[in-house]
């Protein structure tokens, strides 16, 4: 049921059109599963790998009758590609009520003096630009319809200095500050913007990649020991994202929430 708060649209997930960038694997795919369980019938998935994307879309369509899941391949680090992807999703599903950006770069932790100078721009842009470009691509539709929800997935590296994550942390901090500032700009149009900042997420490709690297494994095994409530799993992060996208969170915007099992606080 859509509720009106001073003429602002606050649709329930079951009535929403949802775009999930990075939705073909890991946290993003788990988010799609959670939305289907909540009754959502229009879901757009975005990723770079067409074969994996089509498999993910078929998986989502198989979960419930009436679910339409559209996959669009593209590299949204490019603003033109982000615009094209958003346009194809709009044509196939309708304008977005909810946008979830759950993208990860392929870089593993490295001490700054060990990072090749030519790699620095890619570490920053491949993590931070995709969410920014997609937000820009969907914002006009959300403003027109007087409401929308955006959740950008970053990491605790945005908040807490960690050896080996100087550049990655800078990229994550960019996502968090962008989300907070956009929340202040967009609230007058009924658009809520939040960031989710996990630390480790077990059973994801990023986790496996980091743990296969000797330096990354040493770094994150120490972090895992601090997670007295348990290392987060994709379902933990997806449940939080679903809540932030729901009418129950209609007063929450501009926040960066860390589902990290107690690795850090604040």
N, C-alpha and C positions, 0 to 999 in steps of 0.2 A: 504494500500500500504506500503510495506516494504521499508524504506529509508536506505541508506548506508552512514555512517559518518566515514571516514577513516577505512572502512571495518568492522564497528560495526553495528550489526543488531538492528534496531529500529522498531519493528513491531507495527502496529496499533492494538488496542484491537480486532478488527474484524478478525485479522489474527493470534491471539495469543492463546496459550493453557494456561489456568489459573488454578492454584491450590489455594484454599481458605481454610486455616486451621481455624476451628471455623466457618465454613461457613453454619452451619445448623440452625442458629438462629441469632437474633439481627443484629448487624452491618455486620457480615460476610455474612449473607443471603441477606441483602440489597445490599451489594457489588456485589453478584452474579446477582441480578436483574439488577443492573446498567450495568454490562458487557454484559448481553443478549441484553439490549436496545442499546448498542453500537455495536452490531453485532457479539459478541463472540459466537462461536459454540461449543467449547471444554472447559468444566468447571469441575474441580474436587473439591469435597467437602470432608472435613475431620472433623470428630467429634467422640465423645465417645459413643453416643447413637445410635445404629443401627436403631431403629424404627424411631426416629426423623430424622435421616440422610436420610433414604429412602423417607420419606415424603418430605423433602426439595429437594431431587433430582428430584422427580416427579413434584414438583412445578416448578422448573427451566426448566425442559423439556417441560412443558406445555406452556411456555411463547412465544415460537416462533418455527416455523418449522425448522427442521435441527439441533436443539440444542441437543448435547449429553452431559449429566451431569452424572458423575460417582461419587458415594459416597463410601468412604473407611473408615471403623471404625478403630480407633486406638488411643492410648495414646502416643502422640509424645513427652511427657516429657521423655520417654525412647528412647535413641538413636537408639536401634535396631528396635523399633517400627516405629520411624520416617523413617528409611531406608526402612523398609517393605512397609509403606504407600506410600512413594515416588516411590518405584518400581512398586507397583500395579497401581498407577496413570500413570506412564510412559508407562506401558504395554497396558493400556486401552485407553489412550488419546494422548500419545506422551510426549516428554520432556517438562518441564515447560518453557514458556517464561516469565510468571509472577507468583510470589508467594506472597500471602497476608496472613500474620499471624495475626489473630484476636481472640486470646484466652483470657479468663479471668479465674481467680481462684475463688474459692468459699468463700474466706475470706472477712470479713467485717472489717471496721476500728476499731482498738483497741489501746488504749494507751499502750506503750511498756511494762510498768510494769505490765499490766494486761494480757499480752500474755504468755501462758505457754511456757517455754523454749523448750519443745519438738515440739511445733508447728512452731517454727521459720524456720527450714530448709524447711518444706513443703511450707510455704508462699513464700519463695524465689524461690524454684525450680519449683513449679507448675505455677508460672507466667513467669519466665524468660527462663526456659530450653526448652520449646516447640518451640518458635521461633528460638532459636539458633540451635537446632537439625534439624529443617526443612531446615533452610538455608544451613546447612552443607550437607544435603541430596540432594538438588537440584543444589548446586553450580557446581559440575563437569559438568553437562549437559549444564548449562549456559555458562561456560567457553569454552566448546567445540564449542558451536554454536555462540560464540563471541557476546553475548548480553543477556540481561535479566533485569527484574525489580523485586525488593523485597520491599514490604512495611510492616513494623512491627508496629502493633498498641500497644501503651503503654498508658500512661496517664500523665496529668500535674503533678502528684505526683513525676514524674521523675525530674522535674525542680524546683518545689516550695515546701519548707518544710511545711507540713500540720500535725497538731496534729492528732494522730490516724493512720497515714500512714507512720510511721518510717520504718517498714519492707517492707510493700507494695511499698513504695517509693523507697526503695533500689532495689527491684526487677525491678521496672519500669525504674529506672536509668540504671540498667544493660542492659536492652533492648535498650535504647537510645544510650548509649555509644558503645555497640556492633554494632548497626546499623551504627553509624558514622565511627567507625574504619573499619568495613567491607567495607563500601563505598570507603574508601581510598585504601584498598587492591584490591578491585574488579574492580575499574574504568578502569584499564589497559586492562581488558577483556570485556569492554563495558557493565558492569553490574552496574546498579544504585540501591542504597539502601537508603531508607528514613524511618523515623518514623513519625507516626501520634499520637499526644498526646492530646486527648480530656480530658475534665474534666468530668462533668456530661453528660450522654447520655440518654435522656428520652425514654421511651417505650422499655426498654431492661430488661432482667432478672436481670442483675447486678444492675440497677437502682432500681428496685422493691425490691431487697434483701436488699440493703443499706437503703432504705427509710422505710423498715419494722423494722429496728433496731433503737432503741431510740437514741443511741449515733451517729450512722451514719446519721440518719435523721436530727438531730440538726446541725451536721457538714455541710451537703450538702444543707440544706435549706438556710443556711447563704451564701454558695457559689452561689446558684441559684439567690439570690437577687442581687448579683454582676454581673450577666449576663445580662447587659443592652440590648444586641442585641438578647437575648433569649437563653434559654438552648438548647444545640445541640440535634438534633434528629438523628436516624440512617442514614437518607437520607443525612444529612449534611456531616457526616463523609464519607459515601460511595462516594459522589460526589468528595470529595477531593482525596480520594484514586484513583478513576478512572482517575482523572486529572494527578496524580503523575505517573500513569502507562502508560500514553499516550505519543505519540511523542511530543506533545506540552511541555512536561516537560523533554525533552531529555537532558537538561543542568543541571538539578536539581538532586543533590545527596548529601548524608551526612547531610541532614537537619531533624529537628524535628519540625513539624508544629502543632500548637495547635488550633483546631476549637472549641473554648470554649465560644463564645458569649460575650467575654469581662471579664470573671472571672479573668483572669490574662493577662499579656502581656510579650512579650519577647520570 
